[in-house]
Amino acid sequence: MMAQQRTADGGVVVVGGGAAGMMAAGQAAMAGAAVRLLEKKERLGSKVLISGKGRCNLTHDARAEELIEAYPGNGRFLQGILHEFDSGRLREFFAEYGLETKTERGGRVFPVSEAAKDVVQALSQYLQAGGVAVECRQTVKEIQLKDGRVSGVRTAAGVIPGKAVIICTGGASYPGTGSTGDGYRIAQALGHTVVTPRPSLVPLRTREDWVQEVQGLSLRNVEVSLWVRGKKKAAKFGEMLFTHFGLSGPVILTLSREADEALRAGEEVRLQIDLKPALTQEQLDLRLQRDFQRFSNKQCKQALDDLLPKSLIPVVIRLSGIDPERVVHQMTREERQRLGKLLKALTLTLTGALPLAAAIVTAGGVDVKEIDPKTLASRKVQGLYWAGEVVDVDGVTGGYNLQAAFAMGYRAGRAAAYYVTGENQRS
Ligand SMILES: Cc1cc2nc3c(=O)[nH]c(=O)nc-3n(C[C@H](O)[C@H](O)[C@H](O)COP(=O)(O)OP(=O)(O)OC[C@H]3O[C@@H](n4cnc5c(N)ncnc54)[C@H](O)[C@@H]3O)c2cc1C
């Protein structure tokens, strides 16, 4: 259609067929540009396919102002972008391509089919409808310039011409999905500043090895707080998981960005788990008294069954310093209170985060100061655009990262198309 009316060298080349790249390519095509989408892997959307444990939490049900709050990495940069293309727009977009979505507890939005492959399928239909030329197994090595403007890209196979290039190469986490940080190298070669890539939404290692005893245990409705040099920095309520090396799960991932930054700065960083956040210390003590009355002739290790998951009981008793064999009615008030305090503040010392490759997202990336948020155009090179995780923007868990990638892709695709169609009319 429209796309085919344009000459190839006057078109838009999109680098990277992830969430941002697919959205950008389709929008550029719908806005009248000839578009080639170049993807390094053998298929599109490898990371989308594994997102949300294969269910793809594609956005978060919230208004733009609320969404912006969920990006510790440069949320303000997204302000106009998310107002134009918020979660409602995204859901309407997917509905147009046959993908119905549903909101789960906490506002997370998933496909009704609960299959990430249906998200990629809908995006593929959209690309086809726009007449985008999709080329897989094409790795872009560098951007070609002529008179200081973009003139195309170089791949292993040769030069592909284009008046505008949108770079959507993602971050540097989960490199098996194709996002191996190529965009950062391309950015630096073009004179862009790259804010040091580092892990965000990443599991954390602990000094205490008792976590191994409870590995696999998932705790719901706990409050975890982050303490740096003895000061409380943040607290999150929800679900967490013990692993063989430390901690993971949504609450931990959300706190990980700040924890990792403090650890990198050489600070002493601890996490405190409040196992009973719905009870005050006094209420919990009353609850312990009641339970202990009921189990007064049992051993201490048998008296916590109603209060804690089984595997955690021996750990908690050991940490409290109480003899597990001790009969409950022999326990002192001081011992009971010590136990209560531990249940409200089970403390772990952090030693580090897992590496960037194991992070759900990459914090850092192409400096937002060098990108115009109205168009996602580079302020350094004419005809160059950036979208998605390659940009120094990152969100917490809950669908925010895909929402940001889609919204940036939407705007960059349209802006690049207007740029080339305007240029084509001039030439
Ligand atoms: C395990 C996991 C689960 C996740 N779950 C969720 C979730 O449920 N909800 C959510 O919001 N976010 C989730 N995320 C984060 C989200 O998937 C990413 O933030 C999002 O995919 C970023 O989109 P993108 O298009 O910028 O990059 P990507 O999706 O990473 O796409 C980049 C693409 O560029 C290609 N590429 C790279 N270099 C080149 C090159 N030189 N030439 C050509 N092509 C290239 C890559 O092969 C890749 O296909 C998850 C991430 C992971 C790792």
The ligand as a Gaussian input file, in Angstrom:
#p B3LYP/6-31G(d) Opt

LIG

0 1
 C       12.250000     -12.838000      31.971000
 C       11.648000     -11.482000      31.676000
 C       10.305000     -11.275000      31.947000
 C        9.750000     -10.003000      31.705000
 N        8.429000      -9.829000      31.957000
 C        7.873000      -8.616000      31.748000
 C        6.491000      -8.401000      31.928000
 O        5.717000      -9.348000      32.200000
 N        6.007000      -7.139000      31.769000
 C        6.803000      -6.089000      31.397000
 O        6.316000      -4.977000      31.264000
 N        8.104000      -6.275000      31.152000
 C        8.659000      -7.507000      31.299000
 N        9.988000      -7.687000      31.035000
 C       10.759000      -6.559000      30.475000
 C       10.375000      -6.331000      29.005000
 O       10.287000      -7.580000      28.365000
 C       11.389000      -5.441000      28.297000
 O       11.557000      -4.256000      29.013000
 C       10.917000      -5.126000      26.872000
 O       10.830000      -6.323000      26.133000
 C       11.850000      -4.164000      26.184000
 O       11.436000      -4.032000      24.838000
 P       12.453000      -3.539000      23.727000
 O       11.731000      -3.655000      22.439000
 O       13.035000      -2.252000      24.102000
 O       13.640000      -4.599000      23.771000
 P       13.634000      -6.176000      23.468000
 O       12.285000      -6.739000      23.679000
 O       14.774000      -6.722000      24.232000
 O       13.926000      -6.260000      21.904000
 C       15.166000      -5.888000      21.357000
 C       15.315000      -6.632000      20.053000
 O       16.414000      -6.098000      19.317000
 C       17.132000      -7.141000      18.708000
 N       18.502000      -6.681000      18.464000
 C       19.431000      -6.383000      19.390000
 N       20.560000      -5.960000      18.790000
 C       20.320000      -5.987000      17.440000
 C       21.091000      -5.680000      16.309000
 N       22.353000      -5.253000      16.402000
 N       20.533000      -5.821000      15.087000
 C       19.260000      -6.267000      14.950000
 N       18.487000      -6.585000      15.989000
 C       19.001000      -6.445000      17.237000
 C       17.043000      -8.263000      19.730000
 O       17.302000      -9.520000      19.160000
 C       15.631000      -8.113000      20.257000
 O       14.704000      -8.878000      19.529000
 C       10.556000      -8.949000      31.213000
 C       11.892000      -9.185000      30.924000
 C       12.439000     -10.443000      31.138000
 C       13.883000     -10.664000      30.807000

